[in-house]
Amino acid sequence: MSGWLYYTRVWRVFVANALIRELQFRSNLITTLITRGFWFAVQLVLFDLIYREVPLINDWNRAEYFGFMATGMLINSLVEMFFMSNCAQISELIRTGDLDYALVKPIDTQFLVSCERIELPMLCQVAMALGLLIYSVCSSGRTVQPLEIAIYLSLVIAAVTFFYSLMIALASTSIWFGRNQGLLDFWFYITIFARYPGSIYSGSPTGEVLRFAFSYVIPILLVVTVPARVLMAMVIEPNWLTGLTILASAVTFAAGRMVFHWSLRYYRSASS
């Protein structure tokens, strides 16, 4: 069996296990759907009220901003569905010594610890994000070309890859710190900046420093803002930022994988 088929088969088992788990705890599934739906509605109402008072926020009109919001929600939903709970669990695997079982299995350790648990309730947020995205494009009155859709999807995948890579690198530090809840909290605090377009931070010295740092040093603004601007046909200046977004994602993934495997060299198993 080829490598891709083998990993696809294993991932299908993960999906089946996730489905069985959610059907066993249906009340938790319903609670998650309600809370996610409430959060989504609050965000829409808030910015709808703002746009009743002003036509533009920086250079974003109502339809364009909702497109940005939908893009951010889509990226965040995919990250939470596939990777968040797995990366949060790594510190517990290290503390209890259960990481030993992952290391001896005939499969890539990073794949196993990153993809074993899938949060299927997040599919509702993915659906809401896609619905808002379609509404935003229709409200803008533009026709999206197939090439633009392909570029947009590529950029969304790049953004998910970037956030996953950042998360797995932070989670790997559990090997030294035992519990790294503070570092995972740090990840949440950093990603708060990605909830708003990069241009929002312009206009003041402090804002420009933040915009530069989170666009080129830790490019969390770049990986969310660029795909939204591509889909909504907004000007991207400079125009090479699209390529830079994909490059940053690839570099971050390689760095995250390197940090993970480098950290494993210092792991002391439960039997040692």
Beta strands, then each sheet from edge to edge (+ up, - down):
end
